[in-house]
């Protein structure tokens, strides 16, 4: 919760899943737009919440990622 440790950009991956597939599922199944990055040593899904992103939106995102990871 300290400003010096916060930002509006994050990346993640799910072991055993292609990041492109994760980003596609987030959009097609949950209408959550992310970007998959496969460049040099980066292989991740980029998430960029904004000031208008609500806590409810973030909870929905976490729920979606959990469901995708469990599938």
N, C-alpha and C positions, 0 to 999 in steps of 0.2 A: 503494500500500500504506500510505499515511499515513491515520490515523483521521480527520483533518480533511477529507480528500477522499473519504471513503467514505459510502455510504448504502445503503438497501435498496429503492431505487426508481430506475427508469430508463425512458426512453422511446426509441423508435426508429421509423423509417419506412423503406420501401423505395421508391426512385424508381419512379414509374409504377404503383404498386400501391395500391389502396384499403386503408386501415388496417383496416377492418372485415373485408375479405377475408383479410388476413394473420392477424388474430386468430382468425378462423373456421378457417382451415387449421391453425394451430397446435393448436387444440383437437381438431378432427375427425380430423386425420391423425396427430398426435403426442401427444394427450392432455395438452397444455400449456396451462394456463389463463392468459390475459392479458386485458386490457381495451383495446378501441379507444376513443380519445378524439377527438371532433370537436366542439370547443367554442372559440368565438372564434378566436384565431390558433393554437390547438393542434390538430394533426392527426397523431396518433402512437399507437403501441401501447405501453401501459404494462406494464412487467414489475416485479413486486415479489417478489424472492426473500426468503426468511426464514432464520433461523438454522439451520433444519433442512434447507435446500437444500444438497445436496452438490455438490462439484466435478463429479462425474459427471452430475448433473442439469443443471448449467450447460453442460457440454460437449454434452449431448444437445440443449439449447435452441439453442446456437450452430449445431450441425449442421442442425437443423430450419430455422432462419432462412436459412442458406446455401442449402439445397435449395429453399425457397420463392422466394428471390430469383433463383435460377437458372432457375426454371420459367417 
